[in-house]
Amino acid sequence: MRPTYHLPEEIQQQIWKELLRATHDRHHGWRTPVLATASANGIVNARTVVLRRAKQVEGGGMLEIYTDRRSAKVAELVEQSSACLVFWSAKLQWQLRVRADMSIQTDGPYVESLWQIVKQTRAASDYLGYLPPGEPMPEIKSSDATDKPNIDDAALSDENEPENYFAVLTAQIKEMDWLELGLGRHRRARFAAGQCQWLCP
Ligand SMILES: Cc1cc2nc3c(=O)[nH]c(=O)nc-3n(C[C@H](O)[C@H](O)[C@H](O)COP(=O)(O)O)c2cc1C
């Protein structure tokens, strides 16, 4: 049986425990939130991402996501840094909506240190694509397919280290909206600026 948390502080602590757990546990429902963004002209967009890091600090916290710096989400976040991350765990029956101010890091010692780790993994190819994400694929003639390496192989087999497009998105949390689905009743609470407010679900 799942424990029930009654005090807002207990719920908030548990939310952070689950966020931390999700950064390590591939099977955790909160491992893959949906990141929603909006561009300056009001067009909205949303996509699944992987939660890489979670850190609670006094009065707030931060979350981290890795991406290709050429992706649409990065351009959208440059235009409009306010974004929303939506998490759902069927096991916990918890939804978490995080309103955040997003920043993008594409270089510097921190990004480089992470890249040194990521580049040793299979995920490295996510950040080495010859063409940007969302770009139409060039037409490959069947005669080309046999005697030419594919685009990713070409990038990886370069004698010099291939250019990477690895970027780190950091979400500075402004507000968390937690919803628990229960059998008889649901519970909802908002955590913002160090305060908790129970809300009608
Ligand atoms: C389970 C899953 C996890 C994903 N994780 C990431 C991720 O961590 N970072 C990322 O940039 N894209 C990730 N993607 C791909 C994105 O959902 C999206 O297709 C891609 O980033 C392009 O999005 P954009 O054009 O809106 O920027 C993931 C997709 C799935 C299905």
The ligand as an SDF file (V2000), in Angstrom:
LIG
                    3D

 31 33  0  0  0  0  0  0  0  0999 V2000
   10.8420    8.7780  -24.4430 C   0  0  0  0  0  0  0  0  0  0  0  0
   11.4240    9.9700  -25.1730 C   0  0  0  0  0  0  0  0  0  0  0  0
   12.4380   10.6950  -24.5760 C   0  0  0  0  0  0  0  0  0  0  0  0
   12.9930   11.7940  -25.2280 C   0  0  0  0  0  0  0  0  0  0  0  0
   13.9730   12.5210  -24.6070 N   0  0  0  0  0  0  0  0  0  0  0  0
   14.4590   13.6300  -25.1920 C   0  0  0  0  0  0  0  0  0  0  0  0
   15.4050   14.4500  -24.5080 C   0  0  0  0  0  0  0  0  0  0  0  0
   15.8230   14.1930  -23.3670 O   0  0  0  0  0  0  0  0  0  0  0  0
   15.8510   15.5620  -25.1530 N   0  0  0  0  0  0  0  0  0  0  0  0
   15.4170   15.9090  -26.3990 C   0  0  0  0  0  0  0  0  0  0  0  0
   15.8570   16.9260  -26.9120 O   0  0  0  0  0  0  0  0  0  0  0  0
   14.5060   15.1490  -27.0680 N   0  0  0  0  0  0  0  0  0  0  0  0
   14.0180   14.0270  -26.4910 C   0  0  0  0  0  0  0  0  0  0  0  0
   13.0840   13.2660  -27.1380 N   0  0  0  0  0  0  0  0  0  0  0  0
   12.6630   13.6670  -28.4890 C   0  0  0  0  0  0  0  0  0  0  0  0
   11.6700   14.8270  -28.3710 C   0  0  0  0  0  0  0  0  0  0  0  0
   10.4200   14.3420  -27.8900 O   0  0  0  0  0  0  0  0  0  0  0  0
   11.4600   15.5540  -29.7120 C   0  0  0  0  0  0  0  0  0  0  0  0
   10.9790   14.6670  -30.6740 O   0  0  0  0  0  0  0  0  0  0  0  0
   12.7510   16.1820  -30.2200 C   0  0  0  0  0  0  0  0  0  0  0  0
   13.5400   16.7030  -29.1480 O   0  0  0  0  0  0  0  0  0  0  0  0
   12.4560   17.3230  -31.1880 C   0  0  0  0  0  0  0  0  0  0  0  0
   11.6440   18.2480  -30.5220 O   0  0  0  0  0  0  0  0  0  0  0  0
   11.5250   19.7900  -30.9490 P   0  0  0  0  0  0  0  0  0  0  0  0
   11.5590   19.7900  -32.4500 O   0  0  0  0  0  0  0  0  0  0  0  0
   10.2090   20.2220  -30.4010 O   0  0  0  0  0  0  0  0  0  0  0  0
   12.6720   20.5230  -30.3430 O   0  0  0  0  0  0  0  0  0  0  0  0
   12.5100   12.1670  -26.5060 C   0  0  0  0  0  0  0  0  0  0  0  0
   11.4630   11.4500  -27.0840 C   0  0  0  0  0  0  0  0  0  0  0  0
   10.9360   10.3720  -26.4290 C   0  0  0  0  0  0  0  0  0  0  0  0
    9.8120    9.6120  -27.0770 C   0  0  0  0  0  0  0  0  0  0  0  0
  1  2  1  0
  2  3  1  0
  2 30  2  0
  3  4  2  0
  4  5  1  0
  4 28  1  0
  5  6  2  0
  6  7  1  0
  6 13  1  0
  7  8  2  0
  7  9  1  0
  9 10  1  0
 10 11  2  0
 10 12  1  0
 12 13  2  0
 13 14  1  0
 14 15  1  0
 14 28  1  0
 15 16  1  0
 16 17  1  0
 16 18  1  0
 18 19  1  0
 18 20  1  0
 20 21  1  0
 20 22  1  0
 22 23  1  0
 23 24  1  0
 24 25  2  0
 24 26  1  0
 24 27  1  0
 28 29  2  0
 29 30  1  0
 30 31  1  0
M  END
$$$$
